[in-house]
Amino acid sequence: MTLLIIAYLGGILTIVSPCILPVLPFVFSRAGQPFLRSALPMLAGMAITFAAVASLAAVGGGWVVRANEYGRLTALSLLIVFGFSLISSRIASAITQPVVDLGNRLANAFGRPADVPTIAGSMLLGIATGLLWAPCAGPILGLVLTGAALKGASLETSLLLLFYAGGAATSLATVLLLGAKISNGAKRSFRASRRIRQLLGAAVLASVATIAVGLDAGLFARLSYASTGSFEQAVLDRFHVQQTVEPGARVASSSDGLPPGPVPFKSKLTVEGRAPSLDGATAWLNSSPLTTEELRGKVVLVDFWTYSCINCIRTLPYVRAWSERYKDQGLVVIGVHSPEFAFEKRIENVRRAIGDLKIAYPIAVDSNYEIWRAFDNSYWPAFYLIDAKGQIRYYQFGEGDYRKTDEAIQELLREAGGSAAASVPIPPQASGIEAAPDSQNIRSPETYIGYQQATGFTSNETVLTDEPRQYSLSEPQLNKWGLSGNWTVGAEAAILDRRDGIIAYRFNARDLHLVLGPGAEGKPVRFQVTIDGHPPGPDHGVDIDAEGNGIVTATRLYQLVRQSGAVKPKTFAIRFLDPGVQAYAFTFG
């Protein structure tokens, strides 16, 4: 019930997010009409369709991808007709006459007013709008979709998505009721009413054009000042205690095994519940298995991460610094490696990665998500700070707030009787792939290549799932990508079947990363990168040279572009000179 409430509140917050803008012209077109027969069926159709499509996307499958694209084209066609009907009364009459005739026949047959066509037409418009609506994936929607990806499809996932869409529909209904009052006042003048209809029709056609050419993603990504992320995070924080405290959890007392006596310092950090066990790890690296009993009396920082996650990689300089700076004062850092992709479950890949990343603190390999579920976690990266009594006292999700985390570590060390004096944290020196992102200039989203979560695919051919197919490229638009050559697109990755395959992406960010792996036999794969058709020169990433040459030797994240000057939209292309490469996901920084 708590998660349903959170999902509903997240949907309500969508009204102040820029991603709701393409939907508003279609909603306002219902203003001034009977709410129960016109607006309500439209909002219901939109909410139900969005929940259904999002549920299918969470399940994954190539046919879902194709159905979504065809549904999008159908929806755009329907809304174009609807927009022209608002502009021209003659067109509207021609379109609606068959519906009116059907309604009259139904009315005569059942002896009641012909309101069925009105309701059906409004529901149809709502379904078309729902097929186009892609709300911003803030923390709350991210929580729902991450749970779906990890736990599989379920009635719970569908209910959460339906409540999210219902919250958004509630906000839109409120706006629509206010708009209806304005519209009714304007209808006192026929000329004003006609002009309002024409303006709404133009707005609908403009929205359709914006969505059709893909400008909505780039435009609304730049409107970051209207993001609801901070509000959604506040909602999650408010309910986090109920999510993380296990049934029967107790507050630490004098019987918890710590020496009696006064505590010289008491932190104001609140108790969030008993820390779960770490027994679910499938293996431990850099350490023998650690238990909660062994860690009693120590301050413990638990870091959930996975080695191909760029957000996790960028936090590592801070985690390493905390481990080194405070280990002699009683801090134990434990990295919990919970994989996102199948290749991250292989222990040899994890062992190689922690060597490459120079991680010396203990790593609990959580390939079955046992520890992830015990903490009720939903994010990469995520920090949980546990005090000397075994209680969770602080958490941080995602990158950032490093100073706040450092201060929390100092507080709990002093509370435990350590000698950590309050001091201003010194940020570590981070370079290369670990350097902080250029957040002001990131205009491209994380993009998956496997069909299970793929978005923005723009090759001339549709995706053929789990089977080889020859693909060809057209010039990609911003935040769109495509394949050229013979590829087999799987659930997580696309695999190149013949040499000289290409992946192209039109992006806008300082850094571009791509998660790549060699073939099934581990044979290295050579590649060349171009930017706007030329060698990258000074804009090359750490994993290629100025001529764009690189080689895939292990399955990991590769930094391929770092723009050295002003950040501008660029077309990235990577050509693989050998077959067998596996391409998983783009990330940006």
N, C-alpha and C positions, 0 to 999 in steps of 0.2 A: 504493500500500500504506500509506503514511504517513497519508493522509486516511481510509482505511478504519479504521485503528487509532484515530485521533482520534474518528471517529464512534462507534465501539464504546465507547470510554471515556466519551464524552458520554452515551450511553445508560445506562451503568452508574451514572453520577452522578445520573440521574433518580430513583433510589430515595430520595434524601434531599431531593427537591424536593416542595413541597406539591401540585403538580399530579398526582402519582401517587396521591393519596389516594382519588379516586373508584374507582380500579381495584382497590384492596386487598381490599374485601369480596368481590368476585368471585373473586379469587385464593385467599383464605383458605377460600372455600367448597369448594375442592378438597383442603384439608389432610386428612391421614389416609387418603386414597384412594391406590391404586397410582400411583406417579409416572409411569411410562412410559405407562400406559393412560389416565390422567386429567389430571394436571397438565401433562405435556409437550405433549400435543396442544392443550390450551387455550392455553398460552404461545405455541406455534408459530402457531396461528390468529390470536392477537392481534398478534404481530409482523408476520406476512405481510400481514394486513389493513391495519394502520397504514401499512406501507411502500407498499402498493398505492394506498391513498387519498391519501397524501401525494404520491406520484409523479404521480397524476392531477391533484391540486390544483396542483402545480408547472407542469404543462402548461397548465392553464386550460381554460375552456370552460363554457358555461352548463349543458350536460347533466351535467357533473360536479357543479356546485353542487346541481342538483336531485336527482341520485342520492345525494349525501351526505346531504341532508335526509331523503329517503325511507328511506335506510339507517339513519339515526339513529332514526327513528320505529319501524322494524322492530326494531332492537336494543333499544330501551327496552321494547317490548311483550314481546319474548322474555325479557328480564331480570326483568320484573315476574312473569311466570309462574314463572320459576326461583326468585325470592325466596319466593313463596307455597308452592312445593313444599318449600322448606327448613323453613318454619314448620309445615306440616301434612303428616303422613305419608300421610293419606288423599288429599290433592291430588297428592302425589308419586306415589302408586301409580297413580292415574287417568291421570296424564300419561305415566308410563314404561311402562305395560302394553303399548301398541302397539309400543314399541321392544323390550321384552323378547320379545314374540311374534315379531317380525322376527328378533331375534337367535337364538331357538331354531330357527326355520326355517333360518337360515343355518348354524347349528351342525350340524343334521341333514344338510343338503345337503353340507357340506364335511368333516364328521366331525371338528370341532375346537371348542374352547370359543367361546362367542358373545361375543368381546371387541370385535367391530367396532362395535356400537352404542355401547359405552362410549367408544371412541376418537372416533367420529363426533359423539356428543353433546358431548364435551369440546371438540372442534374447533369445533363450532357456537357454544358459549359463548364461546370465544376470539375468534371472528369478531365476535360481538356486542360484546364488550368493546373490540376493536380499532376498531370504528366509533365508539365514544364517546370513546376515549382521545385527548386533545389535550395532549401534553407541553409544558411551558414552553419557549418559543422562546429558549433561552439562546444564548450566543455560538456554540456548536458547531452546533446545529441551524440557527441563523441563517446560518452560513457555508454549509451545504449548500443551504438554500433560496434564498439570494441567488445562489449559483452556478447553480442551476437556472433562476432567472428571467433571468439574463444570458446564459447559454450555451444555454438550451433543454433540452428533455427528452433524456435519454441513458441508456444502461446504467449509466454511472458514477453518475448521480444516484440511480437506483433501488437500486444496490448500497450507496451511502452511507446511504440511508434504511433499508435492510434491516439493515445493520450497527448503526445507531443503535437500531433497534427490538430487534435481537438483544441488544445490551448491556443494555437495560432488562429484557428477558425473563430474562437471566442473573441480574440482581439479584433479580428477583421469584422466580425459581426457588430461590435461596439462602434467601430469607425463607420461602418455602413449605416447604422441607425442614425448617427449624427449627420452623415451625408444625406440621408433621406429627408431630414428636416429642411436642409438647405435646398434640396431639389424640389420639394413640395412648394416651398415659397416661390421658387423661380417659375414653377409651372403656371402661376397666375398669368404669366405672359406667354403666349404661344411662341412668339419670336425668340424669347430667351430660352424656352424649353428646347426649341429646335437647335439653337446654337450650342446648348449644353450637350445634346446628343451628338452633334457633329464633332465637337471637341473631344468627347469621350471616344468616339470612333477613331479619330486621329491618334489619340493616345494609345488605343489598343493596337492599331497598325504599327505605331512606332515601337511599342514593346515587342511585338512579334518580330519586327525587323532586327531589333537589338539582340533578341534571343537567337534568331535564325543564324546570324553571322558570328555569334559567339562573343559579342562585345560585353555581355552582361558579366561574365566571370572577371574580366580584367577591370571593368569600370567599378564594380562593387568591391573588388579587392582593394582598390585605392581609397575607398571611403572608410578607412579603418577607424576614424574618429567616432563612428557610430556603432562600433563593435559592442556586443552585449557580453563579451567574455568575462569582464570583471563582475557583472551582475550575476551571471550564471555560476561563476566560481564561488561567489558569496552564498548562493543557494546551496551548492554542494557542501561548502564548509559548515553551513548551519545544520545540515543533516548528517554530517560525517560520523558523529559519535554513534548514532544508531546503526550505521553501516559497519563500523569496525569493531565495536565492543561485542565480544562473544557472549552467548547466554551463560549466566552464572559467573561472569567476570567480577572480580572483587577489587577493591581499592587496597593498595599496599598498606600494611600496618606494621607495628613493632615486631610482629612475629615473622616478618619476611626474610629473616636471616642476616640483616645488617646489624652492625654493632650498635647498641643503645647509646643514648647520649644526645646532647643538643647538636643540631646541624648549624654550622656557622653561617650558611647562606641558604636561603630558600628562594628558588626560582618562581616567578609568577606564571610560568608555562602551565597550562591546565593539563589534567590527566585525561587522556583520550581513551583509556582502556588498557587491559592486559595485552602485552605483546604476544602474538601467536608463536607456536613452535616452529623451528627450522628443520624438523625431522623429514620433511617431504623432499629434500634435495636428492637427486639421483646420483650426484657425485660432488666432491669438494676439490677445488684446485687451490694451490698455494697454502693449504692448511689441512689438517685432519678435521673430521666433522666436529662442528661446534654445537653445543646444546645451550638451552636457556639457563640451565643450572650452572654451567661453566662460566657464563657471561654475567651472572649475578655479581653486583658490585662494580661493574664496568658500565660506562656510557657507550651505547652501540648505535652506529649510524647504518641503517639498512638502505642500500641503493638498488632499486629495481632498474635493470638496464638490459639491452641486447646489443650485440657488437656491430650490427650493420645500421643502427639507428643514429643518424647524424646528431639529433638532439642529445642523445646519451653521450656520444663521443665528445661533444663540446662541453659537457659537464665534468669530464674526467680530470682536467687540470686542477679543478677545485677539490674533487674527491681525493686525488692523490696528495694534494697539499694538506688537506685536513688530516689524512692518515699519518703523514710524516710529522706534522707540527704537533699533534696532540697524542700520539701513541704512547709517549712516556708519561702522560698525565692521566691515562685511564681510558682513552677513546679506542674502540675497536670498530673498524669499518668493515662491513660485509657487503660485497656485491652479489646480488641475487640475479643470475642471468636467466631471464624468462624469454624464450625465443619468439620471434614474430614469424619467421620463415622456417620451413622444414630443414634447410641446410644448417640453421643455427642450433639444431638439436644434436648435431654430431659433436661428440666430446673433443675429437681431434681439431675441429674447426675452432671451438671455443678456446682450447689450449693455445693454438697458434695465435688467435686474436689477442689474448691477454699478454702474450709475449711481445707482439708487435706494438701494443698500446702501453707497454711498460707498467702493467698493473702488478703490484706486489702484495696487496692485501688479500684476504681470503675471498674466494668466489664460491658461492653455493650454486650449483648447476640445477636449475629448476625446469627441466625440459617437460615435465608433466603438469606444470602450473600448480603444484600442490601448495607451495609457499605463497604464490600469487593469490590463490583463492583464500588461503588462511588469513591474509591481510586484507582481503576484499579489495584488492588493488585494481585500478583501471588505466594506468598511465605508464608510458616510458618517456623520460625517466621519472622516478618517484622516490623521494627521501622520507624515511620514517626514523625519528630520533627517539631512542629508548633510554630511560634513566637507569640508575644503578639498582632500582627495585624491580625492574622488568616491566615498566609501564611506558606506553607510548605518550610522549609529551609534545611532539611537534611533527608536522608533515609538510612537505612541499612537493607540488606536482609540476613537472615541466622545468624548462630552463629558467634561470633568473633567481632573484632574491638571495644571492649568495651571501651577502653581508648579513642578512637576517638569519640564515642558517648557521653561519659562523658564530654569531652572537648567541644563538640557542645552544650550540655545542659548548661554548665557554660557560654559560650559565649552569648547565647540568653537570659539567665537570666540577665547578666550584661547589655546587650543591652536594656532590658526592664526596666532598672533602679534599678535592684535588687542589693543585697550586696554580691553576690557570687564572691569571689575572686578566681583568677586563682590558681589552686592547682593540685598537682599530685593525680589522683584518687587512692583510696585504694581498691584493689579488695576484694570482700566479701568472707567469708569463706563458701565454698560449700562442702557438704559431701553427701554420699549415692548416690541416684539416680540423684541428682542435680550436682554432681561433673563433672568437665570438662572431655571430652572424651580423650582417649589415641589415638590421631589421627595418630601417627606414625605406629600403629599396627592394624588399622582397615583394614581388607582385605575382609570383607563380606558386601554386600549391604542390604539396607532395602528390606524386602521380604514380600509380601502380600500373604495371604492364600486363601481368596475368589477368585473365578475364574475370576472376572472382571479384576484383575490386577496381577494374580498369575504368578510367574516365578520359574523355578528351581524344579518343582515337579518331584519326582522320585520314587513313589510307583510302585509296580508291575502292578497295574491296572490304566487305564485312568480315568480321572475325569468324574463322572456322575453328571451333574448339577442339583441342587435343588431336588435331590432324594436320599434316603438312599442307601449306598453301602458298602460292606465289602472290606477293603483295607488291603494290607500286605506290609511289608517293606523289602527292600534289603539294603545292606550297602551303605549309601549315600556318594557321592563324595563331595569335597569341594564346599560349597555354594549351595548344593542341599538339599532338604528336602522331607519328605514323611509322610504319615499317615498309621496307623495300627488300625484295629478295624472297627466298624460300624459308619460311618460319613455321614452327609448330607452337601455337599459343596455348599454354597450359593454364591451370588455375592460379599458380603463383608467378610463373615466369614464361617468357617467350624464348624458345630454343632455336638457334640458327641451324638449318639442315644442310645448307651449302654455303661455301665461302662468298664473300662480297655482299653480305647482307648489310643493310643500313637501318639505323634508327635516327629520326630527326625530330626535334622539339623546338618550337618557338617560345622562348622564355624571357623573363625579365627579372633578373636578380644578379647580385655580385658573383655568387658561387653556384655552380651546378655539379651535383654528385649523381652517380649512377651505381646501383648495386649490381655487380656482375659476378659470374662464376665461370670457370672453365668447363669443358665438356665432362661427360659422365666418367671418363677415364682419367680426368685431371690433366689432360694435355693442354699446355698454354695456348692462348689465342691472341694473335697480334691484332692491333687495331690502329686506325688513324682518325683524328678528330679535326673537324673544320668548324669555323665560326663565320657565318655569312659567306660560306664558300671558300674561305681562305684559312691557311694555318693560323693557329691562335696567337703565336708570337708571345708578347708579354702578358697576354690574358690566359696563359695555360695554367692548369691546376697542378698540384704536386705529383700526380700520377702520370703525367705526360711531359714531353719536352716541348720546346717552342715550335717545332714542326708538327706537333700533334701526335707523335708516335707514342704508343704505350703497349702494354701486354697484360693480359689477364692471367694471373698465376694462382690465385686463390679466390674463394667466394667471399667477397667483402664489399664495402663501400669504397668507390674510387672517386677522388676529386678530379674533375676533368676541366673545369673552367673557374678561374678567379679573375674577374675583370679588374684591370689595373687602373683604369681611368674612371670617367663618369659612367654610371650604370645605365645602360640602354637596352631596349629589346633586341635580342639577337636570335638568329637561327642556328641551333647546334645540330651537328650531324656527326655520327660515328659510324665508320665503315670497318667491318670485321674482315680481316684478310684470311682467316681460317674458320672452319665450321665448328659447331658444337657449343658456342658461347651461350650462357643463360643470363637473360636480362630481367631484373626483378622490379626495380622502382627508381624513380627520380626524386631527389630532394634538393632543396635550395637553401642558400644562406647569404 
